[in-house]
Amino acid sequence: MSNVVPSQVTEFLTALKAREVECIFPDINGIPRGKALPAAGFMNGQVVRCARAIPIQAVTGDYPDYRFYGEHDPDATLVPDYSTLRAVPWAPQPRALVINDCEDNDGSLTPLASRSVLKNVLAQYKKRGWQAIVAPELEFYVLAPNPDPNQPLQPPTDPLGRRELGQASFSFSALNSFSAFWDDLLQALEVLQIDGDTFVHEMGPGQFEINLKHGDPLKLADQTFLFKYAMREVGAKHGLLVVCMAKPMAGVAGSSMHIHQSIVDEAGNNVFSKEDGEASDTFYHFIAGMQRYLPHVMPILAPNVNAYRRFVKGSAAPINLEWGIDNRSVGLRVPVSSPAARRVENRLPGCDANPYLALAASLATGLLGIEEKLYPSPAATGNVYGGEATLPATLDAALADMAKYDTAKRCFGEEFTNAFIATKEIELQSFYSEITPWERRYLAGQI
């Protein structure tokens, strides 16, 4: 059995003189998994398979019980999306990569794969004749190597031997100090066809943000997935550790992945706006759906124990799902815009979230609000950071809510939901099995 490979694919790989092709897909945490296939085999349409459990591999490398992926440990087939074929810009020898879907033996998308989850949500929009439009904003840290995980992360030293302290918001000093890294990263984005907009230095020491230009959610999820992959690999070449943790260092700003969202109809009209330019009922239904249902799928947006350290009052991260116009203290912000560009910014996800799942959760809960014709609370005015915190404060609590309500199963399917919770419980158990520096500092020798 083999695939029929388009001629432009073989022409691209031949011109590149690629030695192999990375057949990759995002696992449940958004980590690239897959197999490297010799380019000749790829061009001949060789079929690549991997264990069906790989898409739900925990960040610790463990797996949930076999009942979540099949008693006989079956395979899934990797089906390349040829539109994602790219050269690998950091490879020392010519190499290519391609993002794959995972298919079960019956030819259907495996429900365990995060790319499948997003595709299934987008299919619900297509049934209505709609196209969702999104634009992610990613914050991340560029830090010094950290060979000993027992030691805190810290910024790298600049050419003058100094470490940034964090008072450099919107400054160009760090861009200039590590220009070789930034030059290589920007070149990598061109090769990977990642449509970046602005780069900016954020509040934390060594913290930056990139805005990706708006477009189709699947394409933007692919671009975000590849961007995070590229940052790590290019950073390593320059002796830098690029970190997408939600809260990598104590006392500094956390890293988010804000998602701007709108919906257009078949004629390209924004359904969030009426003909007279005012906000439509659909706009309010979408906000209300996220208000009601996002707390039930919080582990998708904040997928690990570290993620909940970001949600602190007054820290530029939301603590509830109030919404407001041009208000950055709320969880759901509506930027000032023309009627054609009316959109909702979901400020909950951290940069550690799997982009496919975060987009799926945001769009699916908004769609539930549209289907149920829900209406949101009144728009918040003023600073709401001092208000009541209504979101789950820990991964334990968030997973309990995800299991309690049927929202996740409605949005993502029962098989994926059960497997996701099982995987996260493995990671949570691993975390609680470790003794932390805090415990040694305050409890050893005193209690």
Secondary structure, 3 states (H helix, E strand, C coil): CECCCCHHHHHHHHHHCCCEEEEEEECCCCCEEEEEEEHHHHHCCECEEEECCHHHCCCCCCCCCHHHCCCCCCEEEEEECHHHCEECCCCCCCEEEEEEEEECCCCCECCCCHHHHHHHHHHHHHHCCCEEEEEEEEEEEEECCCCCCCCCCCCCECCCCCECCCCCCCCCHHHHHCHHHHHHHHHHHHHHCCCEEEEEECCCCCEEEEEECCECHHHHHHHHHHHHHHHHHHHHHCCCEEECCCCCCCCCCCCEEEEEEEEECCCCCECCECCCCCECHHHHHHHHHHHHHHHHHHHHHCCCHHHHHCCCCCCCCCCCCCEEECCCCCCEEECCCCHHHCCEEECCCECCCCHHHHHHHHHHHHHHHHHHCCCCCCCCCCCCCCCCCCCCCCHHHHHHHHHHCCHHHHHHCHHHHHHHHHHHHHHHHHHHCCCCHHHHHHCCCCC
